[in-house]
């Protein structure tokens, strides 16, 4: 899995014709500008759900994202493609901005991984998520 971290690079061109998946793949050899995250705030991302109790008599738990271990530590793995064979059922989807809001509320999550349909991924730690998505105007970006 090839990954890159984020750096601020405001002059990095963003190709509006790319999906989030295509953007991550096309940026394989470049460090990412964090501005692309805001542009793709409404892009649908997919995540495996944490296994819940096998007992059908127990009450349903609220939506729980599965935690994986990465270079960042405990991270939530978000996929850009619903047909990715690495995405296990049961899974759910949300706009990226809503998924980021959830990840920021998970105490044990030290960040997230945006996994493209290829081997390219982007790892973002909690401090970067806070900096990028700080403020209610950012969180409601289109």
Secondary structure, DSSP 8 states (H G I E B T S, - for coil): -EEE-EE--TT----TTS-HHHHHHHTTTS-EETHHHHHTTTSEEEEEB----S-TTS------B-EEEETTEEEEEEES-TT-TT--SSEEEEEHHHHHHHHHT-TT--EEEEE-SSSEEEEEEHHHHHHHH-SHHHHT--
